[in-house]
Each structure stands twice: as structure tokens, then as C-alpha cells.
């Protein structure tokens, strides 16, 4: 998330694994919208394998599964966010909002005044 020239990126870790970050939150939203892990991955430009790895990481890092999947196509198949998935996604988006709001104060304004609009051409 950008606040003026500042990029604010919140990541939540479980041991050494990133349990939640902006990309995983986007993936949860896409799964909720698409009703399918593979369709969510396609929507976000991710490979099938990468999408499933991210879902597995999230499900292993939280106390309750965030995504439940029923393999195969057809009625009643696909994926959905669990109650925990909805709660984690909302709490993460709330955290992003709070960080953006906290970042928009005087220190950022002072830095912004010192920052160029665009970089100079490389000297090389």
C-alpha cells in the first residue's frame, strides 16, 4: 500500500514463514471472489503450484484453516474462505489502514519535501 511516496508493507510471521502479507491477502480476496484456488491464481497471474503453496502456508500458520477446498469441478466443489479466513483478512486490511494512517504524519511530509518527483538520469 502506498502513502504518497512511501510503500507500507505489513507482513505477519509464523516462525520463519510469512503467514500473511499483501499478496496473501489479495489471494484470500480472490479466492472469496472466484470460489476456486486455481481461478484465484489465474486472476492474480500466479502459477497453479505457487497459489497452492501460498494457501498451504497460510493454513499451516494460523490456528484454524483460512481456506477450505473441495477438489474437482462442478456443484459444491472449489474453495471458500472459512470464518477464520474472513477474520484474518479483515484484521489484516484493518492493520494496513492503521499503518497507512500512522505513516501519513509529519515525518513523511518532511521526507516528501526532500524527495525528487522523479529520479535523475543514471550517471552511467
Backbone as CSV, one residue per row, in Angstrom:
resi,resn,N_x,N_y,N_z,CA_x,CA_y,CA_z,C_x,C_y,C_z
1,UNK,0.859,-1.162,0.000,0.000,0.000,0.000,0.907,1.228,0.000
2,UNK,0.577,2.197,-0.830,1.370,3.418,-0.901,0.667,4.561,-0.197
3,UNK,1.465,5.312,0.542,1.028,6.544,1.182,1.947,7.607,0.622
4,UNK,1.475,8.309,-0.406,2.356,9.243,-1.100,3.528,8.471,-1.668
5,UNK,4.754,8.896,-1.368,5.915,8.193,-1.900,6.337,6.980,-1.069
6,UNK,5.688,6.738,0.050,6.076,5.663,0.957,5.275,4.404,0.671
7,UNK,5.972,3.281,0.548,5.288,1.996,0.406,5.285,1.327,1.778
8,UNK,4.093,1.061,2.278,3.926,0.420,3.574,3.538,-1.029,3.312
9,UNK,4.344,-1.945,3.828,4.102,-3.368,3.593,4.153,-4.095,4.926
10,UNK,3.011,-4.562,5.383,2.938,-5.299,6.645,3.021,-6.794,6.351
11,UNK,3.899,-7.470,7.049,3.997,-8.923,6.949,3.923,-9.504,8.359
12,UNK,3.155,-10.557,8.496,2.992,-11.250,9.764,3.704,-12.587,9.643
13,UNK,4.605,-12.882,10.582,5.398,-14.113,10.503,4.967,-15.148,11.524
14,UNK,5.086,-16.381,11.127,4.879,-17.561,11.966,6.212,-18.301,11.908
15,UNK,7.023,-18.162,12.949,8.389,-18.690,12.861,9.112,-17.920,11.765
16,UNK,9.688,-18.636,10.814,10.395,-18.003,9.702,9.531,-17.844,8.456
17,UNK,8.282,-18.301,8.505,7.394,-18.228,7.338,6.504,-16.999,7.407
18,UNK,6.333,-16.374,6.255,5.400,-15.242,6.162,3.984,-15.813,6.154
19,UNK,3.269,-15.609,7.254,1.908,-16.139,7.382,0.911,-15.281,6.624
20,UNK,1.156,-13.963,6.587,0.227,-13.047,5.910,1.003,-11.824,5.474
21,UNK,0.665,-11.365,4.299,1.232,-10.153,3.729,0.283,-9.659,2.656
22,UNK,0.650,-8.624,1.951,-0.268,-8.058,0.959,-0.654,-9.031,-0.152
23,UNK,0.286,-9.829,-0.620,-0.029,-10.794,-1.681,-0.964,-11.894,-1.207
24,UNK,-0.753,-12.377,-0.007,-1.628,-13.425,0.533,-3.018,-12.870,0.821
25,UNK,-3.083,-11.624,1.281,-4.399,-11.008,1.485,-5.128,-10.877,0.145
26,UNK,-4.400,-10.457,-0.889,-5.011,-10.374,-2.227,-5.493,-11.741,-2.692
27,UNK,-4.708,-12.785,-2.390,-5.105,-14.140,-2.762,-6.374,-14.558,-2.025
28,UNK,-6.468,-14.273,-0.739,-7.690,-14.601,0.001,-8.899,-13.898,-0.605
29,UNK,-8.739,-12.621,-0.943,-9.847,-11.899,-1.569,-10.248,-12.542,-2.893
30,UNK,-9.254,-12.945,-3.689,-9.543,-13.565,-4.989,-10.226,-14.919,-4.814
31,UNK,-9.830,-15.688,-3.827,-10.482,-16.982,-3.564,-11.931,-16.739,-3.165
32,UNK,-12.152,-15.755,-2.313,-13.518,-15.424,-1.918,-14.374,-15.004,-3.103
33,UNK,-13.778,-14.272,-4.013,-14.498,-13.772,-5.188,-14.709,-14.878,-6.239
34,UNK,-13.674,-15.694,-6.479,-13.696,-16.691,-7.558,-14.277,-18.037,-7.134
35,UNK,-14.192,-18.351,-5.835,-14.674,-19.649,-5.363,-13.794,-20.809,-5.786
36,UNK,-12.550,-20.494,-6.131,-11.616,-21.515,-6.612,-10.195,-21.033,-6.387
37,UNK,-9.346,-21.917,-5.897,-7.944,-21.555,-5.676,-7.242,-21.360,-7.012
38,UNK,-7.462,-22.251,-7.952,-6.787,-22.129,-9.247,-7.288,-20.907,-10.016
39,UNK,-8.591,-20.627,-9.966,-9.123,-19.436,-10.648,-8.595,-18.162,-10.000
40,UNK,-8.451,-18.169,-8.683,-7.887,-17.013,-7.986,-6.449,-16.785,-8.436
41,UNK,-5.681,-17.861,-8.546,-4.304,-17.747,-9.022,-4.231,-17.191,-10.431
42,UNK,-5.084,-17.689,-11.299,-5.114,-17.174,-12.683,-5.448,-15.687,-12.692
43,UNK,-6.416,-15.303,-11.883,-6.828,-13.902,-11.799,-5.667,-13.004,-11.364
44,UNK,-4.799,-13.530,-10.508,-3.670,-12.754,-9.989,-2.382,-12.978,-10.780
45,UNK,-2.448,-13.812,-11.820,-1.266,-14.072,-12.641,-0.262,-14.996,-11.983
46,UNK,-0.726,-15.873,-11.102,0.150,-16.814,-10.400,0.023,-18.202,-11.003
47,UNK,1.083,-18.971,-10.865,1.022,-20.359,-11.313,0.140,-21.157,-10.348
48,UNK,-0.388,-22.243,-10.841,-1.213,-23.141,-10.040,-0.442,-23.593,-8.802
49,UNK,0.805,-24.008,-9.017,1.633,-24.513,-7.914,1.870,-23.427,-6.861
50,UNK,2.233,-22.223,-7.293,2.512,-21.134,-6.356,1.274,-20.788,-5.525
51,UNK,0.124,-20.779,-6.174,-1.126,-20.472,-5.482,-1.386,-21.479,-4.371
52,UNK,-1.239,-22.746,-4.692,-1.483,-23.788,-3.688,-0.455,-23.740,-2.562
53,UNK,0.798,-23.422,-2.877,1.828,-23.300,-1.844,1.454,-22.183,-0.864
54,UNK,0.996,-21.049,-1.376,0.623,-19.925,-0.507,-0.569,-20.271,0.383
55,UNK,-1.558,-20.945,-0.180,-2.720,-21.369,0.618,-2.271,-22.331,1.706
56,UNK,-1.400,-23.272,1.359,-0.897,-24.236,2.338,-0.133,-23.523,3.462
57,UNK,0.701,-22.541,3.103,1.433,-21.780,4.127,0.474,-21.083,5.084
58,UNK,-0.540,-20.436,4.529,-1.500,-19.742,5.398,-2.230,-20.730,6.299
59,UNK,-2.689,-21.834,5.728,-3.435,-22.814,6.520,-2.580,-23.443,7.615
60,UNK,-1.271,-23.579,7.382,-0.386,-24.163,8.391,0.019,-23.164,9.470
61,UNK,-0.028,-21.884,9.156,0.444,-20.864,10.096,-0.623,-20.381,11.080
62,UNK,-1.863,-20.454,10.715,-2.921,-19.977,11.606,-3.535,-21.140,12.381
63,UNK,-4.100,-20.832,13.523,-4.674,-21.869,14.396,-5.817,-22.624,13.732
64,UNK,-6.533,-21.929,12.855,-7.611,-22.560,12.087,-7.347,-22.321,10.614
65,UNK,-7.821,-23.244,9.777,-7.656,-23.073,8.335,-8.332,-21.798,7.869
66,UNK,-7.683,-21.119,6.921,-8.269,-19.914,6.341,-9.047,-20.237,5.074
67,UNK,-8.641,-21.319,4.399,-9.268,-21.727,3.139,-9.597,-23.203,3.229
68,UNK,-10.822,-23.549,2.834,-11.227,-24.954,2.700,-11.464,-25.217,1.227
69,UNK,-10.928,-26.324,0.759,-11.076,-26.667,-0.659,-11.708,-28.037,-0.806
70,UNK,-12.574,-28.155,-1.790,-13.161,-29.432,-2.174,-12.717,-29.678,-3.615
71,UNK,-11.848,-30.679,-3.823,-11.288,-30.892,-5.161,-12.337,-31.220,-6.212
72,UNK,-11.961,-30.918,-7.453,-12.825,-31.249,-8.580,-13.707,-30.091,-8.979
73,UNK,-14.287,-30.204,-10.159,-15.183,-29.159,-10.644,-16.624,-29.507,-10.339
74,UNK,-17.489,-28.626,-10.668,-18.912,-28.901,-10.509,-19.502,-28.316,-9.254
75,UNK,-20.761,-28.606,-9.077,-21.529,-28.043,-7.969,-20.969,-28.490,-6.623
76,UNK,-20.814,-27.545,-5.719,-20.325,-27.864,-4.381,-18.818,-28.067,-4.314
77,UNK,-18.130,-27.854,-5.404,-16.672,-28.022,-5.445,-16.014,-26.655,-5.464
78,UNK,-14.709,-26.633,-5.253,-13.972,-25.378,-5.292,-13.420,-25.037,-3.928
79,UNK,-13.327,-23.752,-3.638,-12.727,-23.301,-2.384,-13.532,-22.146,-1.805
80,UNK,-13.406,-22.013,-0.491,-14.087,-20.909,0.185,-13.249,-20.481,1.373
81,UNK,-13.435,-19.225,1.745,-12.798,-18.740,2.960,-13.612,-19.228,4.153
82,UNK,-12.911,-19.677,5.174,-13.581,-20.067,6.411,-13.881,-18.795,7.212
83,UNK,-14.570,-18.959,8.323,-14.787,-17.826,9.215,-13.464,-17.220,9.655
84,UNK,-12.493,-18.086,9.955,-11.164,-17.603,10.342,-10.515,-16.859,9.179
85,UNK,-10.721,-17.344,7.966,-10.170,-16.671,6.787,-10.712,-15.268,6.630
86,UNK,-12.023,-15.121,6.800,-12.638,-13.790,6.730,-12.108,-12.888,7.845
87,UNK,-11.978,-13.435,9.057,-11.492,-12.650,10.201,-10.056,-12.193,10.006
88,UNK,-9.195,-13.107,9.551,-7.787,-12.763,9.327,-7.674,-11.717,8.225
89,UNK,-8.405,-11.892,7.143,-8.359,-10.932,6.044,-8.805,-9.546,6.509
90,UNK,-9.897,-9.466,7.247,-10.388,-8.167,7.727,-9.398,-7.538,8.694
91,UNK,-8.846,-8.331,9.607,-7.884,-7.795,10.577,-6.624,-7.304,9.865
92,UNK,-6.185,-8.017,8.840,-5.007,-7.601,8.092,-5.271,-6.284,7.346
93,UNK,-6.428,-6.180,6.694,-6.766,-4.936,5.983,-6.901,-3.773,6.970
94,UNK,-7.436,-4.040,8.166,-7.521,-3.006,9.206,-6.114,-2.562,9.629
95,UNK,-5.196,-3.518,9.758,-3.810,-3.207,10.111,-3.165,-2.345,9.028
96,UNK,-3.370,-2.711,7.766,-2.825,-1.909,6.667,-3.338,-0.465,6.737
97,UNK,-4.626,-0.333,6.971,-5.237,1.000,7.059,-4.632,1.799,8.214
98,UNK,-4.478,1.157,9.362,-3.913,1.837,10.533,-2.456,2.240,10.281
99,UNK,-1.693,1.381,9.624,-0.298,1.708,9.313,-0.215,2.870,8.324
100,UNK,-1.079,2.862,7.335,-1.092,3.952,6.358,-1.440,5.270,7.039
101,UNK,-2.422,5.228,7.921,-2.840,6.446,8.636,-1.699,6.955,9.531
102,UNK,-1.034,6.032,10.231,0.069,6.418,11.112,1.263,6.942,10.320
103,UNK,1.441,6.470,9.103,2.586,6.862,8.277,2.414,8.219,7.616
104,UNK,1.215,8.736,7.595,0.923,9.956,6.839,1.226,11.238,7.603
105,UNK,1.927,11.139,8.708,2.166,12.317,9.543,3.356,13.157,9.124
106,UNK,3.841,13.968,10.069,4.904,14.937,9.835,6.210,14.325,9.326
107,UNK,6.711,13.209,9.884,7.979,12.677,9.359,7.914,12.369,7.858
108,UNK,6.809,11.819,7.406,6.666,11.538,5.977,6.602,12.840,5.186
109,UNK,5.886,13.835,5.682,5.799,15.129,4.993,7.175,15.768,4.874
110,UNK,7.991,15.676,5.921,9.356,16.239,5.873,10.194,15.512,4.834
111,UNK,10.119,14.195,4.803,10.866,13.424,3.801,10.366,13.721,2.393
112,UNK,9.067,13.832,2.248,8.478,14.087,0.933,8.976,15.416,0.358
113,UNK,9.148,16.426,1.213,9.652,17.722,0.745,11.083,17.614,0.224
114,UNK,11.839,16.645,0.702,13.236,16.465,0.292,13.389,15.522,-0.906
115,UNK,12.321,14.879,-1.270,12.349,13.863,-2.323,12.044,14.482,-3.682
116,UNK,12.781,14.048,-4.716,12.501,14.490,-6.084,11.191,13.855,-6.556
117,UNK,10.557,14.477,-7.542,9.352,13.886,-8.154,9.716,12.649,-8.971
118,UNK,10.839,12.718,-9.671,11.358,11.587,-10.448,12.867,11.565,-10.271
119,UNK,13.486,10.401,-10.380,14.948,10.346,-10.204,15.671,11.005,-11.372
120,UNK,16.885,11.485,-11.110,17.749,11.988,-12.163,18.161,10.829,-13.055
121,UNK,18.561,11.122,-14.269,19.051,10.062,-15.159,20.315,9.483,-14.563
122,UNK,20.503,8.177,-14.748,21.675,7.498,-14.224,22.948,8.086,-14.824
123,UNK,23.984,8.186,-14.031,25.245,8.769,-14.492,26.037,7.796,-15.345
124,UNK,25.718,6.537,-15.299,26.479,5.531,-16.046,26.068,5.437,-17.476
